[in-house]
């Protein structure tokens, strides 16, 4: 298609670039596999700092499935301005309006780009807690998570490429390769792990330094994740019995929380509760996170990660929690499917990688080592190894 433009008195012709076929493939995956959109269903797309071409691809894919697309384009800089000084009245009405819209949706896709991954830094922790309480909790954590078929994903940007220490071009290729893996095969391969976790009572994790952690997952649900809720995907999660966690865990993956960076976070547990926390920097901010509420000091999720194409951390949790040979142990709110009774305003996925180059370690179920140095040991789980 040609468009004729006249700028500054000079006429010129420009060609519209064809839509990237990778956008169309990703949209098809999100609509058909992740959300499984049925005829007549309504899908809400929220697009943060991502190209309009992806929104167009999502609209077309949703309509091809017989669904009704609804689109909101958001800017993270605008979101910062809204979050920074909104009072209770403004947040309450905003939350009520978006909650009503979410109640009308059967499906939700959140595509979250970031021109600046630290855009929300500098906002007072008390203000972010208020945003979480009056907006994020009712709209997303209570309604969207529990009552829609939803999936969330990042969008490649120079900011993300920089965190991954890659060129923008190389990171973009990596992004689409990772996002478009064979999730149907992954779902078949994860079933033996799911069965073992369902039958397990006691989990024992050991690693470098003082890492020696015990807890129970008896009677808690187990959910394999193979492209249904996150893209990229590749994890199987449950939750510990709330008061069963004992010992010390030293994480080795850098992380961000509300734009604040932390490295080498360590936690000490007694009767399920975080009784001591430390990190290489920002100790005051770290302690403030665990003081968000009582539930912030208990664990809401335990998961093993196994995406074979994600090998190193990049301070983006949707990628980092899927790292091959990793696990995450998450302070804060549990999921409804893996109910352990913990309630909190936060859900902070903290990751530990156990491959040899990151120090190694073991995960044992009821005394049997099921993963050593990041690789699954039982033969029926070898298909999950990188």
Phi, psi and omega per residue, in radians:
X1 nan 2.381 3.071
X2 -1.878 2.447 3.044
X3 -2.065 2.309 3.118
X4 -1.661 2.142 3.136
X5 -2.149 2.660 3.037
X6 -2.259 1.993 -3.079
X7 -2.213 2.202 3.096
X8 1.023 0.542 3.119
X9 1.414 -0.024 3.142
X10 -1.884 2.137 3.130
X11 -1.472 2.487 3.065
X12 -2.659 2.745 3.065
X13 -1.857 2.442 3.032
X14 -2.240 2.623 3.092
X15 -1.774 2.273 3.022
X16 -1.259 2.246 3.123
X17 -1.186 2.423 3.097
X18 -1.135 2.667 3.129
X19 -1.103 2.389 3.094
X20 -1.081 2.135 -3.106
X21 -1.086 -0.400 3.103
X22 -1.178 -0.563 3.068
X23 -1.097 -0.756 -3.133
X24 -1.147 -0.717 3.123
X25 -1.129 -0.712 3.136
X26 -1.170 -0.748 3.109
X27 -1.057 -0.729 3.116
X28 -1.079 -0.730 3.104
X29 -1.085 -0.797 -3.100
X30 -1.120 -0.711 -3.078
X31 -1.371 -0.804 -3.018
X32 -1.487 -0.739 -3.067
X33 -1.615 -0.920 -3.031
X34 -1.230 -0.923 -3.079
X35 -1.657 -0.314 -3.132
X36 0.815 0.974 -3.079
X37 -1.092 2.260 3.108
X38 -1.796 2.721 3.095
X39 -0.950 2.308 3.119
X40 1.581 -0.176 -3.130
X41 -1.394 2.669 3.141
X42 -1.819 2.291 -3.140
X43 -2.087 2.207 3.058
X44 -1.724 2.153 3.029
X45 -1.836 2.145 2.971
X46 -1.933 2.122 -3.039
X47 -2.011 2.016 -3.119
X48 -1.871 2.039 3.058
X49 0.836 0.819 3.126
X50 -2.309 2.758 -2.995
X51 -1.237 2.597 3.112
X52 -1.075 -0.482 -3.134
X53 -1.061 -0.565 3.099
X54 -1.261 -0.617 3.062
X55 -1.109 -0.739 3.111
X56 -1.077 -0.772 3.129
X57 -1.062 -0.676 3.128
X58 -1.196 -0.711 3.100
X59 -1.049 -0.807 -3.108
X60 -1.150 -0.723 -3.128
X61 -1.174 -0.669 3.135
X62 -1.149 -0.773 3.135
X63 -1.161 -0.630 3.113
X64 -1.112 -0.481 3.106
X65 -1.500 -0.033 -3.133
X66 1.562 0.156 -3.122
X67 -1.636 3.056 3.138
X68 -1.964 1.957 -3.115
X69 -1.461 2.482 3.015
X70 -2.274 2.329 -2.966
X71 -2.247 2.321 2.976
X72 -2.173 2.154 3.097
X73 -1.711 2.147 -3.075
X74 -2.121 2.631 3.056
X75 -2.006 2.323 -3.142
X76 -1.162 -0.542 3.076
X77 -1.163 -0.683 3.073
X78 -1.176 -0.714 3.111
X79 -1.063 -0.669 3.085
X80 -1.070 -0.803 -3.141
X81 -1.056 -0.703 3.116
X82 -1.177 -0.773 -3.076
X83 -1.234 -0.574 -2.908
X84 -1.055 -0.751 -3.027
X85 -2.323 0.262 3.118
X86 -1.129 2.317 3.087
X87 -1.487 3.107 -3.089
X88 -1.053 -0.700 -3.096
X89 -1.140 -0.794 3.140
X90 -1.128 -0.763 3.125
X91 -1.149 -0.659 -3.116
X92 -1.123 -0.824 -3.128
X93 -1.179 -0.729 3.084
X94 -1.015 -0.824 3.131
X95 -1.101 -0.732 -3.133
X96 -1.120 -0.702 3.134
X97 -1.142 -0.838 -3.123
X98 -1.236 -0.513 3.062
X99 -1.120 -0.742 3.134
X100 -1.101 -0.708 3.089
X101 -1.109 -0.771 -3.117
X102 -1.082 -0.588 3.125
X103 -1.126 -0.394 -3.131
X104 -1.531 -0.098 -3.068
X105 -1.705 2.513 2.973
X106 -1.727 -0.354 -3.086
X107 -2.403 2.645 3.133
X108 -2.509 2.345 3.027
X109 -2.224 2.155 3.066
X110 -1.965 1.960 3.108
X111 -1.837 1.947 -2.914
X112 -2.018 1.701 3.018
X113 -1.509 3.047 3.140
X114 -2.778 1.833 3.023
X115 -1.144 -0.507 3.094
X116 -2.443 1.927 -3.076
X117 -1.173 -0.265 3.141
X118 -1.789 0.401 -3.054
X119 -1.011 -0.571 -3.085
X120 -1.581 0.021 3.126
X121 -1.177 2.645 3.117
X122 1.558 -0.164 3.050
X123 -1.419 2.363 -3.087
X124 -0.987 2.360 3.123
X125 -0.949 -0.633 3.136
X126 -1.124 -0.609 3.116
X127 -1.207 -0.735 3.120
X128 -1.152 -0.580 3.047
X129 -1.108 -0.676 3.125
X130 -1.166 -0.723 3.076
X131 -1.053 -0.764 3.124
X132 -1.090 -0.742 -3.085
X133 -1.212 -0.781 -2.992
X134 -1.663 -0.329 -3.141
X135 -2.086 -1.125 -3.012
X136 -1.078 -0.739 -3.088
X137 -1.106 -0.960 -3.117
X138 -1.198 -0.678 -3.043
X139 -1.346 -0.822 -3.006
X140 -1.777 -0.957 -2.995
X141 -1.255 -0.516 3.141
X142 -1.708 -0.786 -3.075
X143 -1.564 -1.034 -3.040
X144 -1.092 -0.854 -3.080
X145 -1.100 -0.688 -3.003
X146 -1.664 -0.237 -2.985
X147 -2.326 0.184 3.036
X148 -2.331 2.827 2.925
X149 -1.504 1.907 -2.958
X150 -2.217 2.719 3.022
X151 -2.616 2.457 3.095
X152 -2.203 2.607 -3.139
X153 -2.708 2.795 3.052
X154 -1.502 3.068 3.011
X155 -2.285 2.365 -3.060
X156 -1.140 2.414 -3.135
X157 -2.604 2.840 3.056
X158 -1.001 -0.592 3.112
X159 -1.078 -0.793 3.113
X160 -1.187 -0.696 3.116
X161 -1.054 -0.664 3.128
X162 -1.132 -0.746 3.108
X163 -1.109 -0.619 3.122
X164 -1.420 -0.046 -3.130
X165 1.005 0.803 3.133
X166 -2.294 2.775 2.994
X167 -1.181 2.763 3.128
X168 -1.050 -0.724 -3.123
X169 -1.135 -0.813 -3.126
X170 -1.148 -0.667 -3.141
X171 -1.174 -0.667 3.127
X172 -1.085 -0.720 3.083
X173 -1.110 -0.795 3.095
X174 -0.997 -0.768 -3.104
X175 -1.010 -0.898 -3.092
X176 -1.228 -0.603 3.064
X177 -1.054 -0.797 -3.108
X178 -1.181 -0.724 -3.067
X179 -1.259 -0.463 -3.033
X180 -1.873 0.550 3.064
X181 -1.203 2.981 -3.117
X182 -1.406 1.575 -3.090
X183 -1.267 -0.461 3.081
X184 -1.117 -0.748 3.081
X185 -1.129 -0.755 3.128
X186 -1.014 -0.703 3.141
X187 -1.108 -0.671 3.086
X188 -1.188 -0.733 -3.066
X189 -1.186 -0.468 -3.041
X190 -1.454 -0.186 -3.038
X191 -1.035 -0.723 3.089
X192 -1.063 -0.648 3.083
X193 -1.136 -0.752 3.113
X194 -1.004 -0.790 -3.121
X195 -1.094 -0.735 3.132
X196 -1.135 -0.704 3.126
X197 -1.172 -0.656 3.111
X198 -1.111 -0.578 -3.108
X199 -1.536 -0.149 -2.998
X200 -1.429 2.529 2.966
X201 -1.862 -1.192 -3.010
X202 -1.682 2.280 3.040
X203 -1.954 2.387 3.104
X204 -2.281 2.123 3.138
X205 -2.022 2.258 3.067
X206 -2.201 2.601 -3.131
X207 -2.806 -3.018 -3.108
X208 -1.042 2.741 3.097
X209 1.172 -2.289 -3.071
X210 -1.659 0.117 -3.079
X211 -1.120 1.996 3.111
X212 -2.757 1.780 -2.930
X213 -2.231 2.351 3.100
X214 -2.203 2.454 3.024
X215 -2.893 2.922 3.123
X216 -1.932 2.533 3.006
X217 -2.136 0.316 -3.080
X218 -1.091 2.236 3.059
X219 1.406 0.005 3.118
X220 -1.633 2.525 3.134
X221 -1.129 2.804 3.120
X222 -2.251 2.280 -3.081
X223 -2.240 1.980 2.993
X224 -1.380 2.447 -3.081
X225 -2.086 1.943 -3.058
X226 -2.334 0.989 3.065
X227 1.654 0.102 -3.117
X228 -1.513 -0.647 -3.042
X229 -2.032 -0.523 3.082
X230 -2.212 2.551 2.923
X231 -2.287 2.121 0.000
X232 -1.253 2.902 -3.082
X233 -2.366 3.108 -3.132
X234 2.375 1.203 3.090
X235 -2.712 2.842 3.005
X236 -2.323 2.133 -2.994
X237 -2.142 2.717 3.017
X238 -2.572 -2.691 3.063
X239 -2.618 2.610 3.072
X240 -1.308 2.636 2.893
X241 -0.963 2.227 -2.841
X242 -0.903 -0.761 -3.041
X243 -1.697 0.188 -2.999
X244 -1.605 -0.177 -3.003
X245 -1.330 2.213 3.117
X246 -2.394 2.445 3.020
X247 2.081 -2.804 -3.059
X248 -2.203 2.426 3.079
X249 -2.289 2.153 3.068
X250 -1.853 1.918 3.082
X251 -1.331 2.709 -3.128
X252 -2.269 0.286 -3.115
X253 -2.020 2.173 3.108
X254 -1.107 2.655 -3.039
X255 -2.592 2.824 3.054
X256 -2.082 2.494 2.995
X257 -2.393 2.003 -3.073
X258 0.886 0.717 3.065
X259 1.464 -0.058 3.139
X260 -1.695 2.328 -3.062
X261 -1.638 2.426 3.088
X262 -2.344 2.516 3.039
X263 -2.318 2.586 3.078
X264 0.920 0.885 3.059
X265 -1.209 2.385 3.051
X266 -2.194 2.515 3.140
X267 -2.304 2.451 2.998
X268 -2.010 2.316 -3.054
X269 -2.037 2.540 2.978
X270 -2.500 2.141 -3.106
X271 0.933 0.689 3.073
X272 1.542 -0.250 -2.997
X273 -1.756 2.436 3.016
X274 -1.247 1.990 -3.127
X275 -1.818 -0.212 3.099
X276 -2.693 2.462 3.099
X277 -2.436 2.614 3.122
X278 -2.691 2.822 3.099
X279 -2.779 3.006 -3.120
X280 -1.240 -0.401 -3.122
X281 -2.730 2.969 3.072
X282 1.001 0.792 -3.105
X283 -1.090 -0.714 3.140
X284 -1.079 -0.782 3.132
X285 -1.153 -0.642 3.109
X286 -1.084 -0.825 -3.139
X287 -1.122 -0.583 3.120
X288 -1.131 -0.619 3.115
X289 -1.111 -0.773 -3.132
X290 -1.295 -0.209 3.044
X291 -1.679 0.144 3.128
X292 -0.937 -0.818 3.071
X293 -2.890 3.088 -3.083
X294 -1.127 -0.647 -3.121
X295 -1.145 -0.371 3.125
X296 -1.148 -0.324 -3.137
X297 -1.650 0.087 3.076
X298 -2.091 2.857 -3.022
X299 -1.700 2.332 -3.132
X300 -1.910 -0.119 -3.113
X301 -2.761 2.461 2.929
X302 -2.282 2.234 -3.070
X303 -2.530 2.594 3.017
X304 -1.832 2.278 -3.129
X305 -1.752 2.542 -3.059
X306 -2.713 0.523 3.036
X307 -1.250 2.068 -2.982
X308 -1.224 -0.219 -3.115
X309 -1.772 -0.076 3.120
X310 -1.881 1.944 -2.992
X311 -2.028 -0.404 -3.029
X312 -2.370 2.617 -3.102
X313 -1.278 2.648 3.114
X314 -2.466 0.386 3.124
X315 1.016 0.584 3.011
X316 -2.308 1.937 -2.910
X317 -1.154 -0.517 3.132
X318 -1.126 -0.422 3.026
X319 -1.602 -0.857 -2.969
X320 -1.105 -0.604 -3.116
X321 -1.263 -0.165 3.114
X322 -1.785 0.059 -3.068
X323 -0.954 2.337 3.100
X324 -1.037 2.256 3.126
X325 1.408 0.347 -3.122
X326 -1.992 2.926 2.875
X327 -2.424 2.736 2.975
X328 -2.179 2.546 -3.062
X329 -2.301 1.900 -2.740
X330 -1.894 1.926 3.008
X331 -1.173 2.437 3.037
X332 2.000 -2.708 -2.970
X333 -1.057 2.414 3.030
X334 -1.541 2.914 3.052
X335 -1.584 2.674 -3.125
X336 -1.058 -0.640 -3.111
X337 -1.229 -0.354 -3.140
X338 -2.225 1.007 -3.016
X339 -1.137 2.161 3.008
X340 -2.235 0.179 3.056
X341 1.536 -0.026 -3.089
X342 -1.508 2.294 3.131
X343 -2.130 2.406 -3.141
X344 -2.861 2.796 3.024
X345 -1.373 -0.259 -3.096
X346 -1.980 2.791 2.952
X347 -2.598 1.722 -2.947
X348 -1.999 1.773 -3.134
X349 -1.309 1.921 3.096
X350 -1.889 2.350 -2.894
X351 -2.018 2.459 3.009
X352 -2.210 2.196 3.117
X353 -1.694 2.323 -3.067
X354 -1.977 0.226 3.056
X355 -1.205 2.754 -3.022
X356 -0.951 -0.700 -3.103
X357 -1.187 -0.212 3.077
X358 -1.891 0.223 3.053
X359 1.894 -0.199 3.094
X360 1.293 -2.913 3.138
X361 2.476 2.990 -3.116
X362 -2.319 2.673 2.977
X363 -2.187 2.181 -3.138
X364 -2.110 2.413 3.029
X365 -1.901 2.059 3.130
X366 0.841 0.772 3.053
X367 1.537 -0.192 3.127
X368 -1.688 2.178 3.091
X369 -1.276 2.024 -3.122
X370 -1.767 -0.321 3.057
X371 -2.542 2.286 3.138
X372 -2.267 2.244 -3.127
X373 0.891 0.659 3.030
X374 1.571 -0.149 -3.106
X375 -1.952 2.417 3.128
X376 -1.234 2.380 -3.054
X377 -1.549 -0.845 -3.113
X378 -1.062 2.461 -3.038
X379 -1.037 -0.625 -3.075
X380 -1.280 -0.057 3.093
X381 -1.963 0.074 -3.100
X382 -1.082 -0.459 -3.131
X383 -1.117 -0.333 3.115
X384 -1.477 -0.154 -3.088
X385 -1.326 2.644 -3.123
X386 -1.378 nan nan
